[in-house]
Amino acid sequence: MRGHRRTYIGAMPGRILQAIRRAGVKNPLLMLDEIDKLGHDYRGDPAAALMEILDPAQNHAFHDNYLDLPFDLSKVFFITTANTLESIPRPLLDRMEVLRLAGYSDEEKCEIAERYLIPRQVKESGLTSEQIDFPRPTLQHLIGHYTREAGVRELERTLGRIARKIATQVVEGRTEPAAIAAEELGEMLGPERFLPEKARRQLQAGVAAGLAWTEAGGDVLYVEALLLPNGKDLKLTGQLGDVMRESAEAAQSYIRSRGRELGIDQKRLDKFSVHIHVPAGATPKDGPSAGITMAVALASLLTGCAARSDTAMTGEITLSGLVFPVGGIKEKLLAAHRAGMRRVILPKANEKDLRELPEHVRAEMEFVFAEHIDDVLTAAMPELKLGKK
């Protein structure tokens, strides 16, 4: 970033000044890609140089070792990209304006594929648009079962594999146009890589459907609770992080404190321990979003009332029973829609986030907004009779 001093053999200016020299202007737009992957070793800390480069209060006098004179960077417009904010040093992050870009929905991926990706891959494979055709059902199956990502990079690679296979067949003498059916994808690409979570038709007592945010979009997670005899402990499995474990403990404490109003036998609470599991067990999970889901699973287990199978939920729970907002609402709701769940319980404070949802998805779904866990329990388990506090 700062360049070499001219006493070194082969000394050069730093990357920033080299880019400005190539641009030929003093006010270019420069993009710094993958800023969340900064290195730090004995040769120096790039975060310190980036602080001086990106901070508008001091970048008017940036010092490059090669120039050995202050250089004004205040007119340069910097754009940085990152996959996560956690690994970016906090003082550096404070100098940036953060714009969060949500992943594409399946419908958006289909449109991008039809307008841009397929024509490009067909051209690069030496084919014409008359020789190959990707119907919409084939694209939807390809997106749902062979790619799982926020963007479309893997989708383009997969489309390219199919186009090259068809090009090989054309070279070998195929003359008729190839209309790719969903049933042919297994022969071309091998077994399906992903099996999207589908809504369970019926839930037994102790199971509730939650929504989770992932880097590849959203996902539906079923929280399962079970009573174990001879114990009072809370056992948690499914590679849960510290925040998720604390959410489970808070949910258990709240449900136990409301045992009488919920109609739970106190002796049953004292004689049994609770085991909570969140599939898939091989995937690490963390975050506060499963708080109300765990509370519903525990209430369902201890009261014997099953939760509605068409309802998913997300939200943070407090010991006083309040439901706090969470992030990733768009991705979570799209995951519920993909799984066939048309009813979702959300924190009241997340109502504003529905603006990010595609209109056709919003029209097909029912939303229940909750401020207190009692609202969640009533919406998720209609058979549950809540007594007075």
Secondary structure, DSSP 8 states (H G I E B T S, - for coil): -----TTSTT----HHHHHHHHHTSSS-EEEE--GGG---BTTB-HHHHHHHHH-TTTGGGEE-TTT-SEE--TT-EEEE--S-STTS-HHHHTTS---------HHHHHHHIIIIIHHHHHHHTT--TTTEE--HHHHHHHHHHH---SSSHHHHHHHHHHHHHHHHHHHTT--S-EE--GGGHHHHH-S-S-------S---TTEEEEEEEETTEEEEEEEEEEEEES---EEEESSB-HHHHHHHHHHHHHHHHTHHHHT--HHHHHHEEEEEE-S-TTS-B-SGGGHHHHHHHHHHHHH-----TTEEE--EE-TT-BEE--S-HHHHHHHHHHTT--EEEEEGGGGGGGGGS-HHHHHH-EEEEESBHHHHHHHH-TT------
